[in-house]
Amino acid sequence: MNDVVKEVFKFLPRNEIEKSQLVSRYWKNLIVLSSDELPLRSLCVWACTYDDSYYFM
């Protein structure tokens, strides 16, 4: 069943795939584990230090 669901996700727009992560833990895990095959946004996190310098986390 995983393969069938992954194939369906490949035809969905990125926003719909991200919303689908909220359906169940199973779907969320499947999407996260298949993130290299699906068009998901990458999350970049920047942190600020006390001396006002920034670094990538």
N, CA, C and O atoms as a GROMACS GRO file, in nm:
protein
  228
    1MET      N    1   0.081  -0.119   0.000
    1MET     CA    2   0.000   0.000   0.000
    1MET      C    3   0.086   0.127   0.000
    1MET      O    4   0.046   0.228  -0.057
    2ASN      N    5   0.202   0.122   0.062
    2ASN     CA    6   0.290   0.239   0.066
    2ASN      C    7   0.322   0.289  -0.074
    2ASN      O    8   0.320   0.410  -0.099
    3ASP      N    9   0.352   0.198  -0.164
    3ASP     CA   10   0.389   0.238  -0.299
    3ASP      C   11   0.274   0.306  -0.372
    3ASP      O   12   0.294   0.403  -0.446
    4VAL      N   13   0.154   0.257  -0.351
    4VAL     CA   14   0.038   0.316  -0.416
    4VAL      C   15   0.015   0.458  -0.364
    4VAL      O   16  -0.009   0.550  -0.443
    5VAL      N   17   0.021   0.475  -0.234
    5VAL     CA   18  -0.001   0.607  -0.174
    5VAL      C   19   0.108   0.703  -0.218
    5VAL      O   20   0.080   0.819  -0.249
    6LYS      N   21   0.233   0.658  -0.222
    6LYS     CA   22   0.342   0.744  -0.268
    6LYS      C   23   0.322   0.788  -0.412
    6LYS      O   24   0.349   0.903  -0.446
    7GLU      N   25   0.275   0.699  -0.496
    7GLU     CA   26   0.250   0.735  -0.636
    7GLU      C   27   0.139   0.840  -0.647
    7GLU      O   28   0.148   0.930  -0.731
    8VAL      N   29   0.038   0.829  -0.565
    8VAL     CA   30  -0.069   0.930  -0.566
    8VAL      C   31  -0.014   1.064  -0.519
    8VAL      O   32  -0.045   1.167  -0.579
    9PHE      N   33   0.066   1.063  -0.414
    9PHE     CA   34   0.125   1.188  -0.363
    9PHE      C   35   0.210   1.257  -0.468
    9PHE      O   36   0.218   1.380  -0.469
   10LYS      N   37   0.273   1.183  -0.555
   10LYS     CA   38   0.359   1.243  -0.658
   10LYS      C   39   0.282   1.332  -0.755
   10LYS      O   40   0.340   1.420  -0.818
   11PHE      N   41   0.152   1.309  -0.767
   11PHE     CA   42   0.069   1.388  -0.858
   11PHE      C   43   0.004   1.508  -0.790
   11PHE      O   44  -0.059   1.590  -0.857
   12LEU      N   45   0.020   1.520  -0.661
   12LEU     CA   46  -0.040   1.630  -0.587
   12LEU      C   47   0.053   1.751  -0.583
   12LEU      O   48   0.175   1.735  -0.587
   13PRO      N   49  -0.004   1.871  -0.576
   13PRO     CA   50   0.080   1.990  -0.558
   13PRO      C   51   0.144   1.989  -0.419
   13PRO      O   52   0.096   1.923  -0.327
   14ARG      N   53   0.251   2.062  -0.406
   14ARG     CA   54   0.327   2.066  -0.281
   14ARG      C   55   0.239   2.102  -0.162
   14ARG      O   56   0.250   2.040  -0.056
   15ASN      N   57   0.153   2.201  -0.177
   15ASN     CA   58   0.068   2.243  -0.064
   15ASN      C   59  -0.024   2.130  -0.017
   15ASN      O   60  -0.047   2.114   0.102
   16GLU      N   61  -0.076   2.054  -0.111
   16GLU     CA   62  -0.166   1.945  -0.075
   16GLU      C   63  -0.091   1.832  -0.004
   16GLU      O   64  -0.145   1.769   0.087
   17ILE      N   65   0.031   1.807  -0.046
   17ILE     CA   66   0.111   1.704   0.020
   17ILE      C   67   0.140   1.746   0.164
   17ILE      O   68   0.132   1.665   0.256
   18GLU      N   69   0.174   1.873   0.182
   18GLU     CA   70   0.203   1.922   0.316
   18GLU      C   71   0.078   1.917   0.405
   18GLU      O   72   0.088   1.887   0.524
   19LYS      N   73  -0.037   1.948   0.350
   19LYS     CA   74  -0.162   1.936   0.426
   19LYS      C   75  -0.192   1.791   0.460
   19LYS      O   76  -0.249   1.762   0.565
   20SER      N   77  -0.156   1.701   0.372
   20SER     CA   78  -0.183   1.559   0.393
   20SER      C   79  -0.108   1.502   0.512
   20SER      O   80  -0.147   1.399   0.568
   21GLN      N   81   0.000   1.569   0.552
   21GLN     CA   82   0.074   1.524   0.671
   21GLN      C   83  -0.010   1.534   0.796
   21GLN      O   84   0.019   1.469   0.897
   22LEU      N   85  -0.115   1.615   0.792
   22LEU     CA   86  -0.201   1.634   0.909
   22LEU      C   87  -0.311   1.530   0.921
   22LEU      O   88  -0.382   1.526   1.022
   23VAL      N   89  -0.326   1.445   0.820
   23VAL     CA   90  -0.435   1.346   0.819
   23VAL      C   91  -0.414   1.239   0.926
   23VAL      O   92  -0.505   1.208   1.003
   24SER      N   93  -0.294   1.184   0.931
   24SER     CA   94  -0.265   1.078   1.029
   24SER      C   95  -0.114   1.066   1.047
   24SER      O   96  -0.035   1.117   0.968
   25ARG      N   97  -0.077   0.997   1.151
   25ARG     CA   98   0.066   0.973   1.175
   25ARG      C   99   0.126   0.886   1.064
   25ARG      O  100   0.240   0.904   1.023
   26TYR      N  101   0.047   0.792   1.019
   26TYR     CA  102   0.093   0.703   0.911
   26TYR      C  103   0.129   0.783   0.786
   26TYR      O  104   0.236   0.764   0.728
   27TRP      N  105   0.038   0.873   0.745
   27TRP     CA  106   0.063   0.955   0.626
   27TRP      C  107   0.181   1.048   0.649
   27TRP      O  108   0.264   1.066   0.560
   28LYS      N  109   0.190   1.106   0.766
   28LYS     CA  110   0.302   1.196   0.795
   28LYS      C  111   0.435   1.122   0.784
   28LYS      O  112   0.528   1.170   0.720
   29ASN      N  113   0.443   1.006   0.846
   29ASN     CA  114   0.567   0.927   0.840
   29ASN      C  115   0.600   0.886   0.697
   29ASN      O  116   0.716   0.890   0.655
   30LEU      N  117   0.498   0.848   0.623
   30LEU     CA  118   0.519   0.808   0.484
   30LEU      C  119   0.572   0.925   0.401
   30LEU      O  120   0.663   0.907   0.321
   31ILE      N  121   0.515   1.044   0.421
   31ILE     CA  122   0.559   1.162   0.347
   31ILE      C  123   0.700   1.201   0.387
   31ILE      O  124   0.782   1.234   0.301
   32VAL      N  125   0.729   1.199   0.515
   32VAL     CA  126   0.863   1.236   0.562
   32VAL      C  127   0.967   1.137   0.509
   32VAL      O  128   1.074   1.178   0.465
   33LEU      N  129   0.936   1.010   0.514
   33LEU     CA  130   1.031   0.910   0.465
   33LEU      C  131   1.046   0.914   0.313
   33LEU      O  132   1.146   0.866   0.260
   34SER      N  133   0.948   0.970   0.243
   34SER     CA  134   0.953   0.980   0.097
   34SER      C  135   0.987   1.120   0.050
   34SER      O  136   0.967   1.153  -0.066
   35SER      N  137   1.038   1.202   0.138
   35SER     CA  138   1.061   1.343   0.106
   35SER      C  139   1.158   1.363  -0.010
   35SER      O  140   1.152   1.465  -0.079
   36ASP      N  141   1.248   1.268  -0.032
   36ASP     CA  142   1.341   1.282  -0.145
   36ASP      C  143   1.271   1.261  -0.280
   36ASP      O  144   1.323   1.302  -0.384
   37GLU      N  145   1.154   1.198  -0.279
   37GLU     CA  146   1.079   1.173  -0.402
   37GLU      C  147   0.963   1.272  -0.422
   37GLU      O  148   0.908   1.279  -0.532
   38LEU      N  149   0.928   1.346  -0.319
   38LEU     CA  150   0.812   1.434  -0.326
   38LEU      C  151   0.855   1.581  -0.328
   38LEU      O  152   0.960   1.616  -0.273
   39PRO      N  153   0.773   1.666  -0.390
   39PRO     CA  154   0.809   1.808  -0.400
   39PRO      C  155   0.774   1.887  -0.273
   39PRO      O  156   0.678   1.963  -0.271
   40LEU      N  157   0.852   1.868  -0.168
   40LEU     CA  158   0.827   1.938  -0.042
   40LEU      C  159   0.919   2.058  -0.030
   40LEU      O  160   1.024   2.064  -0.093
   41ARG      N  161   0.879   2.152   0.052
   41ARG     CA  162   0.964   2.268   0.080
   41ARG      C  163   1.074   2.228   0.175
   41ARG      O  164   1.055   2.146   0.264
   42SER      N  165   1.189   2.286   0.154
   42SER     CA  166   1.297   2.262   0.248
   42SER      C  167   1.292   2.372   0.353
   42SER      O  168   1.262   2.488   0.323
   43LEU      N  169   1.322   2.336   0.473
   43LEU     CA  170   1.316   2.430   0.585
   43LEU      C  171   1.456   2.475   0.620
   43LEU      O  172   1.543   2.393   0.652
   44CYS      N  173   1.479   2.603   0.613
   44CYS     CA  174   1.607   2.660   0.652
   44CYS      C  175   1.587   2.735   0.783
   44CYS      O  176   1.496   2.817   0.796
   45VAL      N  177   1.672   2.706   0.878
   45VAL     CA  178   1.660   2.769   1.008
   45VAL      C  179   1.786   2.851   1.033
   45VAL      O  180   1.898   2.801   1.025
   46TRP      N  181   1.764   2.979   1.063
   46TRP     CA  182   1.873   3.068   1.096
   46TRP      C  183   1.860   3.108   1.242
   46TRP      O  184   1.750   3.130   1.291
   47ALA      N  185   1.971   3.115   1.309
   47ALA     CA  186   1.971   3.154   1.450
   47ALA      C  187   2.050   3.282   1.468
   47ALA      O  188   2.145   3.309   1.394
   48CYS      N  189   2.010   3.358   1.564
   48CYS     CA  190   2.077   3.483   1.594
   48CYS      C  191   2.151   3.468   1.726
   48CYS      O  192   2.098   3.412   1.822
   49THR      N  193   2.272   3.517   1.730
   49THR     CA  194   2.350   3.511   1.854
   49THR      C  195   2.346   3.646   1.924
   49THR      O  196   2.291   3.743   1.872
   50TYR      N  197   2.404   3.650   2.040
   50TYR     CA  198   2.403   3.774   2.119
   50TYR      C  199   2.479   3.888   2.053
   50TYR      O  200   2.448   4.005   2.077
   51ASP      N  201   2.578   3.856   1.972
   51ASP     CA  202   2.655   3.963   1.907
   51ASP      C  203   2.598   3.998   1.769
   51ASP      O  204   2.667   4.055   1.685
   52ASP      N  205   2.472   3.965   1.748
   52ASP     CA  206   2.398   3.996   1.625
   52ASP      C  207   2.454   3.930   1.501
   52ASP      O  208   2.432   3.980   1.390
   53SER      N  209   2.526   3.822   1.515
   53SER     CA  210   2.568   3.744   1.400
   53SER      C  211   2.467   3.632   1.377
   53SER      O  212   2.398   3.589   1.470
   54TYR      N  213   2.460   3.584   1.256
   54TYR     CA  214   2.364   3.480   1.220
   54TYR      C  215   2.440   3.357   1.173
   54TYR      O  216   2.549   3.366   1.115
   55TYR      N  217   2.380   3.243   1.197
   55TYR     CA  218   2.439   3.119   1.147
   55TYR      C  219   2.328   3.023   1.109
   55TYR      O  220   2.216   3.032   1.160
   56PHE      N  221   2.359   2.933   1.022
   56PHE     CA  222   2.265   2.833   0.972
   56PHE      C  223   2.266   2.713   1.062
   56PHE      O  224   2.372   2.661   1.097
   57MET      N  225   2.147   2.668   1.101
   57MET     CA  226   2.136   2.550   1.188
   57MET      C  227   2.102   2.429   1.107
   57MET      O  228   2.089   2.319   1.161
   0.00000   0.00000   0.00000
